[in-house]
Amino acid sequence: MSQYRIVHTTGYRYGGGATDSFNEARMTPLTSRRQLVLSSKLDITPVAWTHSYRDYWGTSAVAFEVHERHSELKVVATSTVDIHEVGRVEEPLGWEGLADPELRDRYGELLGQTGYVRPHRDVLRIAESVRKNAPTPVDAVAELTSRLRGTVGYVPGVTQVHTQAAEVWEQGAGVCQDIAHLTLGGLRAMGIPARYVSGYVVQRADPAIGEVLIGESHAWLQFFDGEWLGYDPTSESVPSGTHVEVGFGRDYADVPPLKGIYTGSGGSEMYVSVEMTRLT
């Protein structure tokens, strides 16, 4: 087990100032089978009207509004989380179980292809080949990821937040969000329910206790085979004690850390920083 304190700071600077802004934040880790949230708070500057709720996918969300002139909006989420390794508790369903009509109906939204994840025709061919040859869905996830990552490299700065999976495949590069979208499309094409996971990751496998590290927002996925199992297609590995879950959805559009609109003149510039400190 390991315990981390995460400080996620993000916001906007408005070139001409904003008179009103309306926003949603999804920056608070959730308690799940593999992690326990010990504390969390969200500090917003300027002071805002807020409403907290769980969204459709179970992610903790805070809607807030600012109705005074401001040149900057700053949101700081501070959380402490216990992370522990867990094994399987349910029997695998296998390909036959995943083909059950009731299961496919229950997870229909996580089998559908959204604009973000819709596969390129080449990815569909790869997924079809993997599906024919993989003995189990777990094997298929690893094999599909390996084949996709053989073509698509991790290259920061070559995509934008709205880049779609087919574009990522054609240019052969992307970041964790893109690689997660690319893999989700292939898994869903094979009939494996799969969901996008947003969160944080520590870049060092075993950081010293008390050391403040530069963390980062990260994206990976979970697939269903009797229970939800995590897989990080960027590193081609099962998420470890350095992954902190924040939210789930069909794709990035369901779980952006901060989104909103504002009234005012001039443009806006977003900034982000994440610090992670191992406590135990």
C-alpha positions as CSV (number, residue, x, y, z in Angstrom):
1,M,0.0,0.0,0.0
2,S,1.2,3.5,-0.7
3,Q,-0.3,6.9,0.2
4,Y,0.0,10.1,-1.9
5,R,-1.0,13.7,-1.5
6,I,-1.9,15.2,-4.8
7,V,-2.1,19.0,-5.5
8,H,-3.6,19.7,-8.9
9,T,-3.6,23.4,-9.8
10,T,-5.3,24.6,-13.0
11,G,-7.1,27.6,-14.3
12,Y,-7.4,30.3,-16.9
13,R,-5.9,33.8,-17.4
14,Y,-8.2,36.1,-19.4
15,G,-6.5,38.6,-21.7
16,G,-9.3,41.1,-21.5
17,G,-10.8,40.0,-18.2
18,A,-14.0,38.0,-17.6
19,T,-17.3,39.4,-16.1
20,D,-18.9,36.0,-15.6
21,S,-17.7,32.4,-15.9
22,F,-19.6,29.0,-15.6
23,N,-17.5,25.9,-15.0
24,E,-17.3,22.3,-14.1
25,A,-14.3,20.6,-12.4
26,R,-13.6,16.8,-12.2
27,M,-10.4,16.9,-10.2
28,T,-11.2,14.9,-7.1
29,P,-10.1,11.2,-6.9
30,L,-12.8,8.7,-6.2
31,T,-12.9,5.8,-3.7
32,S,-12.8,2.5,-5.6
33,R,-11.7,-1.1,-5.0
34,R,-8.1,-0.2,-5.4
35,Q,-7.9,3.2,-3.7
36,L,-9.4,5.0,-0.7
37,V,-9.8,8.8,-0.6
38,L,-8.8,10.0,2.9
39,S,-9.4,13.7,2.3
40,S,-10.1,16.1,-0.6
41,K,-10.9,19.8,-1.0
42,L,-11.4,22.1,-3.9
43,D,-10.3,25.8,-3.5
44,I,-11.6,28.2,-6.2
45,T,-10.4,31.8,-6.7
46,P,-12.4,34.1,-6.9
47,V,-14.9,32.8,-4.5
48,A,-17.6,31.0,-6.4
49,W,-21.1,29.6,-6.0
50,T,-20.6,25.8,-6.1
51,H,-22.7,22.6,-6.4
52,S,-21.2,19.2,-5.9
53,Y,-22.7,16.0,-7.4
54,R,-21.9,12.6,-8.9
55,D,-22.2,12.5,-12.6
56,Y,-23.8,9.8,-14.8
57,W,-20.6,7.8,-14.8
58,G,-20.0,8.1,-11.0
59,T,-17.3,10.8,-11.2
60,S,-17.2,13.5,-8.5
61,A,-18.0,16.8,-10.2
62,V,-18.3,20.4,-8.9
63,A,-20.2,23.0,-10.9
64,F,-19.4,26.6,-10.0
65,E,-20.1,30.1,-11.2
66,V,-18.2,33.4,-10.7
67,H,-20.3,36.6,-11.2
68,E,-17.7,39.3,-10.6
69,R,-15.0,40.8,-12.9
70,H,-11.8,38.7,-12.8
71,S,-8.6,38.4,-14.8
72,E,-7.8,34.9,-13.7
73,L,-9.7,31.8,-12.5
74,K,-7.7,29.4,-10.3
75,V,-8.8,26.0,-9.1
76,V,-6.7,23.9,-6.6
77,A,-7.7,20.3,-5.8
78,T,-5.8,18.8,-2.8
79,S,-6.4,15.1,-2.0
80,T,-4.8,12.4,0.0
81,V,-5.3,8.8,-1.3
82,D,-4.4,5.3,-0.1
83,I,-3.6,3.0,-3.1
84,H,-3.4,-0.7,-2.7
85,E,-2.9,-3.6,-5.1
86,V,-5.9,-5.9,-5.6
87,G,-6.3,-9.2,-7.4
88,R,-9.2,-10.6,-9.3
89,V,-12.3,-11.4,-7.3
90,E,-14.7,-12.5,-10.1
91,E,-14.3,-15.3,-12.6
92,P,-13.5,-14.2,-16.1
93,L,-16.4,-14.2,-18.5
94,G,-14.4,-15.1,-21.6
95,W,-15.6,-14.5,-25.2
96,E,-18.7,-16.5,-24.7
97,G,-19.8,-14.5,-21.6
98,L,-19.1,-11.1,-23.3
99,A,-21.4,-12.2,-26.2
100,D,-24.4,-12.5,-23.8
101,P,-27.1,-10.2,-25.1
102,E,-28.1,-8.9,-21.6
103,L,-24.5,-8.0,-20.9
104,R,-24.1,-6.2,-24.3
105,D,-27.3,-4.3,-23.6
106,R,-26.1,-3.3,-20.1
107,Y,-22.8,-2.0,-21.3
108,G,-24.0,-0.7,-24.7
109,E,-22.7,2.8,-24.1
110,L,-19.2,1.4,-23.5
111,L,-19.4,-0.7,-26.6
112,G,-20.4,2.1,-28.9
113,Q,-17.9,4.1,-31.0
114,T,-17.9,7.8,-30.1
115,G,-16.2,10.4,-32.3
116,Y,-13.1,10.4,-30.2
117,V,-12.5,6.6,-30.3
118,R,-14.0,5.5,-33.7
119,P,-11.4,3.3,-35.2
120,H,-9.5,3.7,-38.5
121,R,-10.1,0.9,-41.0
122,D,-6.6,-0.4,-40.3
123,V,-7.3,-0.6,-36.6
124,L,-10.6,-2.5,-37.3
125,R,-8.6,-5.1,-39.3
126,I,-6.1,-5.4,-36.5
127,A,-8.9,-5.8,-34.0
128,E,-10.5,-8.5,-36.1
129,S,-7.3,-10.4,-36.4
130,V,-6.6,-10.2,-32.6
131,R,-10.2,-11.3,-31.8
132,K,-9.8,-14.4,-33.9
133,N,-6.5,-15.5,-32.4
134,A,-6.6,-14.4,-28.7
135,P,-7.7,-17.2,-26.4
136,T,-9.2,-14.7,-23.8
137,P,-10.2,-11.1,-23.6
138,V,-7.3,-10.4,-21.3
139,D,-4.9,-11.7,-23.9
140,A,-6.7,-9.7,-26.6
141,V,-6.1,-6.4,-24.6
142,A,-2.4,-7.0,-24.3
143,E,-2.0,-8.1,-28.0
144,L,-4.1,-5.3,-29.4
145,T,-2.2,-2.7,-27.4
146,S,1.2,-4.2,-28.5
147,R,0.2,-4.0,-32.1
148,L,-1.2,-0.5,-31.9
149,R,1.9,0.8,-30.0
150,G,4.1,-0.8,-32.6
151,T,2.8,1.9,-35.0
152,V,1.8,4.8,-32.7
153,G,4.5,6.4,-30.5
154,Y,4.2,8.6,-27.5
155,V,5.1,12.0,-28.7
156,P,4.0,15.1,-26.7
157,G,2.8,18.2,-28.5
158,V,1.7,16.6,-31.8
159,T,-2.0,16.4,-31.1
160,Q,-4.7,18.6,-29.5
161,V,-7.4,17.9,-26.9
162,H,-10.0,17.3,-29.7
163,T,-7.8,15.0,-31.9
164,Q,-9.6,11.8,-32.8
165,A,-8.3,8.2,-32.8
166,A,-8.3,7.8,-36.6
167,E,-6.1,10.9,-36.9
168,V,-3.7,9.6,-34.3
169,W,-3.3,6.4,-36.2
170,E,-2.6,8.2,-39.5
171,Q,0.1,10.4,-38.0
172,G,1.6,7.6,-35.9
173,A,2.0,9.6,-32.7
174,G,0.1,11.0,-29.8
175,V,-0.1,11.3,-26.0
176,C,-1.8,9.2,-23.3
177,Q,-5.3,10.5,-24.1
178,D,-4.8,9.6,-27.8
179,I,-3.4,6.2,-27.1
180,A,-6.3,5.4,-24.7
181,H,-8.9,6.5,-27.3
182,L,-7.1,4.4,-30.0
183,T,-7.2,1.3,-27.9
184,L,-10.7,1.8,-26.7
185,G,-12.0,1.8,-30.2
186,G,-10.2,-1.4,-31.0
187,L,-11.5,-3.1,-27.8
188,R,-15.1,-2.1,-28.4
189,A,-14.8,-3.3,-32.0
190,M,-14.0,-6.7,-30.6
191,G,-17.0,-6.7,-28.3
192,I,-15.1,-5.9,-25.1
193,P,-16.8,-3.2,-23.0
194,A,-14.2,-0.6,-22.2
195,R,-14.1,2.8,-20.5
196,Y,-11.8,5.8,-20.4
197,V,-10.1,6.5,-17.1
198,S,-8.7,9.9,-16.1
199,G,-6.4,10.4,-13.2
200,Y,-2.8,11.1,-12.2
201,V,0.4,9.1,-12.4
202,V,3.8,9.4,-10.7
203,Q,6.6,9.2,-13.2
204,R,9.0,7.3,-10.8
205,A,8.2,3.7,-9.7
206,D,9.3,4.0,-6.1
207,P,9.7,7.6,-5.0
208,A,11.1,8.5,-1.6
209,I,8.7,9.2,1.2
210,G,8.2,13.0,1.6
211,E,9.7,13.8,-1.8
212,V,7.6,16.2,-3.9
213,L,7.4,15.0,-7.5
214,I,6.1,16.6,-10.6
215,G,3.1,14.5,-11.5
216,E,0.8,14.7,-14.5
217,S,-2.7,14.2,-15.5
218,H,-2.9,10.8,-17.2
219,A,-5.4,8.6,-19.1
220,W,-5.7,4.8,-19.3
221,L,-8.6,2.4,-19.6
222,Q,-10.6,-0.3,-17.9
223,F,-12.2,-3.3,-19.7
224,F,-14.9,-5.6,-18.5
225,D,-14.3,-9.3,-18.1
226,G,-16.5,-10.3,-15.2
227,E,-15.2,-7.2,-13.4
228,W,-13.5,-4.0,-14.4
229,L,-9.8,-4.5,-15.0
230,G,-7.3,-1.7,-15.6
231,Y,-4.8,-1.5,-18.4
232,D,-2.4,1.4,-19.3
233,P,-1.9,1.3,-23.1
234,T,0.7,4.0,-23.0
235,S,3.1,1.9,-20.8
236,E,1.6,-1.4,-21.9
237,S,1.1,-2.4,-18.3
238,V,-1.4,-3.0,-15.6
239,P,-1.9,0.2,-13.5
240,S,0.3,0.2,-10.4
241,G,0.4,1.9,-7.0
242,T,1.5,5.1,-8.8
243,H,-1.9,5.5,-10.7
244,V,-4.6,7.5,-9.0
245,E,-8.2,7.2,-10.5
246,V,-10.3,10.4,-10.8
247,G,-13.1,9.6,-13.3
248,F,-14.6,7.2,-15.8
249,G,-16.4,7.8,-19.1
250,R,-16.8,6.8,-22.7
251,D,-13.9,9.1,-23.7
252,Y,-12.2,12.3,-22.7
253,A,-15.3,14.4,-23.3
254,D,-17.0,12.8,-20.3
255,V,-14.2,13.6,-17.8
256,P,-12.2,16.8,-18.6
257,P,-10.6,18.1,-15.4
258,L,-11.9,21.6,-16.0
259,K,-14.2,23.0,-18.6
260,G,-16.4,26.1,-18.9
261,I,-17.5,29.2,-20.7
262,Y,-17.1,32.9,-19.8
263,T,-18.2,36.3,-20.9
264,G,-15.6,39.0,-21.6
265,S,-13.2,40.4,-24.2
266,G,-10.0,38.9,-25.4
267,G,-8.8,35.3,-25.3
268,S,-7.9,32.9,-22.5
269,E,-4.8,30.9,-21.6
270,M,-5.1,27.7,-19.6
271,Y,-2.4,26.6,-17.1
272,V,-1.9,23.3,-15.3
273,S,0.5,21.8,-12.7
274,V,0.3,18.6,-10.7
275,E,2.5,17.8,-7.6
276,M,2.4,14.3,-6.0
277,T,4.1,13.5,-2.6
278,R,4.4,10.0,-1.3
279,L,3.4,10.0,2.4
280,T,3.8,6.3,3.2
